[in-house]
Amino acid sequence: MSIMALAYASFALFVTHEFEEIIRCRPWIERHASDKRYARDYWIRNREYYPSTPALSACIAEEIVLYGVAMFCAGLLHFAPVVFAVTFANSLHLLGHLGFALRSRSWNPCSVTAAVTLPINIGVMVVTAHALDVVPSIIWTVVVTAVAGANLQQLHRYAGAVERIVRG
């Protein structure tokens, strides 16, 4: 399988997971707001500040653009380290959703697509790993994971501003 095909597969899996987050997150929060099992959950305890579906969609759109540009360039240049690194960073995110599902002993927003896409992501990483040089790949993975984490942190930090912009 070509690096381009792997990049597009990883991107498609990411978008599918993010669409589940857009569609299911806010209704799930509202449905479980008073359930004691979720009282310590980030989404529930911050539900007054958690973005509306339109604001969440705007934030996710930014992530989709960044992920898409990175994967398009990596695929176009046949640069496996970036495909591996971006897929790895996304897989960490998926593990977070699955960890929450295990802690709460229930399916929750994004845990369904996380359970389905994580094994495929691992497959993408295994296949791309054959085309990697170890040191540059480790560097790319650390850099991409740090950038993705910082981006997610900034999206959470500025979610209120995005909310105000979306509401006009």
Secondary structure, 3 states (H helix, E strand, C coil): CCHHHHHHHHHHHHHHHHHHHHHHHHHHHHHHCCCHHHCCCHHHHCCCCCCCHHHHHHHHHHHHHHHHHHHHHHHHCCCHHHHHHHHHHHHHHHHHHHHHHHHHCCCCCCHHHHHHHHHHHHHHHHHHHCCCCHHHHHHHHHHHHHHHHHHHHHHHHCHHHHHHHHHC
